Amino acid sequence: MDLKFTSSRKYISISVPSKSQAMSPHIKSVDDVVVLGMNLSKFSKPTQFFICVSGVFMFYLIYGYLQELIFSVEGFKPFGWYLTLVQFGFYSIFGLIELQLIQDKRRRIPGKTYMIIAFLTVGTMGLSNTSLGYLNYPTQVIFKCCKLIPVMIGGVFIQGKRYNIVDVSAALCMSLGLIWFTLADSTVAPNFNLTGVILISLALCADAVIGNVQEKAMKLHNGSNSEMVLYSYSIGFVYILFGLTCTSGLSPAVTFCSKHPVQTYGYAFLFSLTGYFGISFVLALIKIFGALLAVTVTTGRKAMSIVLSFLFFAKPFTLQYVWSGLLVVLGIFLNVYSKNMDKIKLPSLLGLWKKSVEERKSRTLSQTV
């Protein structure tokens, strides 16, 4: 806003910057939410939710299949960090291309914030990929689904949020179901490794924090999805490259992948492409609906990934998987219900009891008459 004073005439000229001009990063403007060239702001909230959920499920189901397919290549399991490096490189390229297609190319979120987000992103994706060298895919996914409670804790401490009893019940149901699933898996396929458990647990903690940090940064500075992806993954790429160079883990991985280019780089490209599309919809979910609902959606997607994993890759099966999965579904329903309590009116136990008493009285009266 510019203020102009003149001596000849006493008036003030006020010019308001247009939408395309620079704004203070601390002003919460209402810019459009664009995902892969599609402006979601033109749709209603239910339509936005349906589009985001459909994108998350479609792209991340393919992403999960390709991830397990890559680690099924014999001899690839020790190179999880190199796969993450390649993945971050592709993400950076995709983010740069998408950023060139939009009009506003300014970086709105501070560089220090991106350095923190990049570190957390490296932790959650790098440790998650590396854990597949020690755990089977369903077990890894089950551990990742447990991040609902850390996200709620992070929301309390980072953003000062407060959750109701329904949200807490949803988190408990999901966690109990996932623990039950893990115990069932250890019974029918006891291939747990303490290193894998530690890696996926650390990835879980980083994943729980990153959603809240991204939500706070995007809402405070009004950053775009493509900006978030480009800077966080390009900085993360530098982090991983530096780490692999210092630990001498780069050369063996490059040698192995050069011998199997299609099964490694080819699958990694598709793996990264579907992951990039998926993360764009996840960021849109976070920006529009918040981190908790985004985590709920991605948790449901992971449950579907487990089902597909059993269908496409041979694994032992037990009915405990079904019961524990239903408990997780109950938790997801409770969380969705807590977000729509004003629209979804479930009958209370007291209301059901009163209705039953009234029906009995009416039956008795009809019999008397």
C-alpha positions, 0 to 999 in steps of 0.5 A: 500500500502506497501513501502519497502526499502533495503540497498543492492539494491536501489529499491522500492517494492509496494504491492497493497492490494487485494479486500478482504483486508482492504481498507481505508473507505474513498476510494470510491471503486467499490465493487459489489452490492449484494442483497439477494445473487444476484450480481447486478453489473453483470447486465446493469443499466436498468436491475439493475433498473428493478430488484430493482423496481420489488423487492421493489414493490413485497415485500412492497405490501405484507408488506403494506397488512400485516401491515394493517392486524395486526392493524385490530386486535381488541385492537392492535392499542395502541401497534405500538411501540412494533410492531416496537420493534419486527420488529427491532429484526427480522431485526437484526436477518435477517441482521446477517444471511445475513452478515454471508453468505458474505465474507467481514464481516468488518464494514466499516461505523463508529459507530457514523454514525450508531447511527444517522441512527438508531435514524432516522430509529426508528423515521420513522418506529416507528412513522409511525407504531404508527400513524396507531393507529390514522389514517387509512392506505391510509391517512398514506400512503398519508402523507408518500408519501409527503417526496419527497420534504423533500428529495430534501431539505435534498439533498440540505443541506446535500449533496449540490445537485441542482435540476432542474425545472423538479424535482421541478415540479414533487415534486409540482405535487405529493404534490398537488395530495397527498393534494387533496387525503387527502382532499377527504379522510377527506370528505368521512371518517372524522376520522383524529386525530391531534395526528396521523397527528403529528406522521406521520409528524415527521416520514415524516421528519425523513424518508426524512433525512435518505435516504440522510444520508444512501446514503452519508454513503454508498458511502463514506465508501462503506458499504454493504446493510447487514451491514447497516441493521444489525447495524442500526436496532440492535442499533434501537432495543436497543433504542426502548427497552429502551424507552418502559421500561422507559415508562412502555409500554412493559408489556401491549404489551407482555401480549396482544400479548401472547393472540393472538400469531398468529395474532401478532407474526406470522403476524409480522414475515411475515411483518418483512421478507417482509420488510427486503427483501424490504429494501434490494432492497431500499438500492440497489436503493439508492446506485446505483441510489441515494435517489431521484429516490429511493423515487420516486419508493417507492412513486409509490409503496405506490400509489399501496398499496393504491389501494390494501388497497381499494380492500382488506379492506372495505373503502368509495370511491370517484372519487377525489381519482382517479384525485388526484392519476393521479396528483401524477402519473404525478409527478412521470413521471416528476421525471423519465423524469428529470433523463433521459432527454438525452434519452427522447426527449419530443417536446417543445411547440415552436416546436409543434407550428412551426410544426403546422405552417409548416403543414398549409403552406404546405396545403395552397401550395398544395391547390394553386397548 
